[in-house]
Amino acid sequence: MKDILFASWCLFLLIGATELSAQRFYRLPMSFSANGENLANPLTGGLNNPQFSEVDLNNDGIKDLFIFDRSGDVSLSFLNLNIANQTNYTFAPEYALNFPSLGHWALLRDFDQDGAVDIFTSARANGGIVQGFYVYKGFFTADNVLSFEQFNFYETPNNVIPVPSLNGNFTQLYVSAEDIPAVDDVDGDGDLDILTFSESGGYLYWFKNESVEKGFGLDSLKFRRADDCWGKFFELKTSEDLILSDNPNDCALGLHSPVEYRHAGSTVMSFDQDGDGDKEILLGDISSLRLNYLKNTGDNENAYVTEQDASFPSYNTPIVVVDFVAGFYLDVNNDGKKDLIASPNDDGSAVDYEVAWYYKNVGTDDNVVFELERKDFMVDEMVDLGSGSHPTFVDYNADGLLDLVVGTFGYYQVGGLFDPRLFLFENTGTPTEPKFDLVDDDYLNFSQFGNLSWDFAPNFGDLDNDGYLDLLVGEEYGSLYFAENTAGAGNPLSFGNIVANYKDINVGQKSVPYIVDVNRDGLADIVVGELVGNNDINGEACSSLTYFQNVGSSNNPDFITDDATAPNDKCFGQLLTNNGSGKSYSSPVLVDFMGAYQLFTASRNGKIQQYDNIDGNLDGAFNLVTANFGQIREGIGTHLAIADLNGDNQYDIVVGNKRGGLGAYITNLFTDGSVSTITPQAIVSATIFPNPASTNIWISLEKQGNTAAVYQISNAVGQQVATGTFSTSHHSVAIGHLAKGIYFCQIQLGNERVTKKFVKR
């Protein structure tokens, strides 16, 4: 069995957290496979609008990978296994925890050349209103972990990159939150400049970095607008082709172009295609499916674009990503040459699969030639089901192991349609080590309803009190699908006809049902989350959940359709997952802890809320235990499923999100209702030597007492190859039987763990 690389799952907890509810949860390692292939990085949450940057995450001199996804503003970090001519990365989410909260776009660049990358990102992050740049200065901590602090610009009140204005004051260096600028050494003088479009679009501005020239050094950022019309071209709002100038000294159309020509919405990637010292451009446009290649025949101080390829690369397979493409230039296959990744930049309406077109550079960095390798770079190693993943657990084959069913918003289809499904992952592992294999990518043929609805949210429960589990599925327009399980207790699930508009229940939009006997009268009720939430009789927002009480009999469930008619309660719990404004998109789960319910609900903003004081208080306000359960960061539009997956009597949580993937975590809650008081401590200090090694490695561990340590060794593709325990401070492990290559050794001592890399030669 292939296991996930243990290095992927060593998460730090937030230092200084004082409340148990504020603990940051560990990731839960689980194996997944699809189409007979084990997924190397299954639980990353998926990708929709990824942006790629090189970064050394752990100060080992190896360029790792950082992915920022505009869809949900999610930061993902991956360690590079550094195998020549291969794209091998392992998910290392602990490093992303040290990144600041980012929004819209993020580019990692080392502007001061100190070896720690810095971040250039949109000032519109976290609700900001300024169309400009934030900069975060990178540095390595004492334990060689990349961290950041915001760079201060005292010339502007919003702490964004300033530029001198005509009146002698300063204004912000403009960049639209929808755009992606180029941050590169445009003029070849050794520091980083910026290329970004003007406020009205059309012309590309060059902001020259004059920090060195003005005597401030590389550790400052002093920009001046050096060219109002870099390249002398003009970008139209209705055409993929640019208007080029016929004179290297004049702007196309002149600087004061007609209003009807002006345009905003562009991505800019700069690179020196031909090694002549000046920069060419790959330009993405909000109205185009492609990247346009702009050939610079000027020089590094006076750019002049004379050629364009609007179907780049026309000499190979042209990029065709639905709506608004962005390009990223970095070496992803460890051959020392920079490659191209092209991704959709339009959050919400763009393609949500094949979102990373990887073009290998088969030339050199002085004669760049791109050749398409694949369209799903990194995505093919993840559980990524398009958009809007809604997980739930059920033992579908009655083998005693919980399986996983995931409903989806659907795969994007040309024309604005979607292909929604239920995906069935069978648990083929053991009671202590789950492993999920995709066995049905259209479970119960739910795609048949795709022409009517989408955004399927499944939940299983015994609605008719016959001892076996039925199925409810929420959907885009607020109603419910129902399928009765006719298999009999103890048998694999078998469903009759699927019934649409079950009991005519409708909550408006995006129904997310949960089946549970809320009032403990022996009849299964339904709690339904929804998009917007409900108002009370005074028109005030009162709850993001609706409670439909079962008014039927033991074997004949029935519900009152009107959510405002008692005993239904559209102000259930008096809780708002939207913090009183905006969209809720609530996703409820009720867990019975030894006779006392707790409610967990995910939401549009991505945070999971935890409530208690439910039993005996169904008409009242539930008590908010924590507004950010586990400090889980899976993006927006989260949905959750909770169960003990590995038999340790501690609940685990699987979280879906807008990007269509999954994350998994170990919670602090035991099945008996108690809360873990263990706060994971600093990562244990360990050394492996010799490294490289041929026959044996020694694990040297700083430890006291006779507590046994556990080690697990995995190879570069995630297969566990050795495991064992030891109680001494130094322990020898035979590795002579292993093939040559890179290996990872996870060492765990009590609640501490660390992963070390070594080479078998």
Secondary structure, 3 states (H helix, E strand, C coil): CECCCHHHHCCCCCCCCCCHHHCCCEECCCEEEECCEECCCCCCCCCCCEEEEEECCCCCCCCEEEEEECCCCEEEEEEECCCCCCCCEEECHHHHCCCCCCCCCEEEECCCCCCCCEEEEECCHHHCCCCCEEEEEEEECCCCCEEEEECCCCCCCCCCCEEECCCCCEEECCCCCCCECEEECCCCCCCCEEEEECCCCCCEEEEEECCCCCCCCCCCCCEEEEECCCECCECCCCCCCCECCCCCCCCCCCCCCCHHHCCCCEEEEEECCCCCCCCEEEEEECCCCCEEEEEECCCCCCCEEEEEECCCCCCCCCCCCCCCEEEEEECCCCCCCCEEEEEECCCCCCCCCCCEEEEEECCECCECCEEEEECECCHHHCCECCCCEEEEEECCCCCCCCEEEEEECCEEECCCEEECCEEEEEECCCCCCCEEEEEECCHHHHHHHCCCCCCCEEEEECCCCCCCCEEEEECCCCCEEEECECCCCCCCCCECCCECCHHHCCCCCCCEEEEECCCCCCCCEEEEEEEEEEECCCCCEEEEEEEECCCCECCECCCCCCCCCCCCECCHHHCCCCCCCCCCCCEEEEEEECCEEEEEEECCCCCCEEEECCCCCCCCCCEEEECCHHHCCCCCCCEEEEECCCCCCEEEEEEECCCCEEEEEEEEEECCCCECCCCCCCCCCEEEECCCECCEEEEEECCCCCCCEEEEEEECCCEEEEEEEECCCEEEEECCCCCCEEEEEEEEECCEEEEEEEEEC
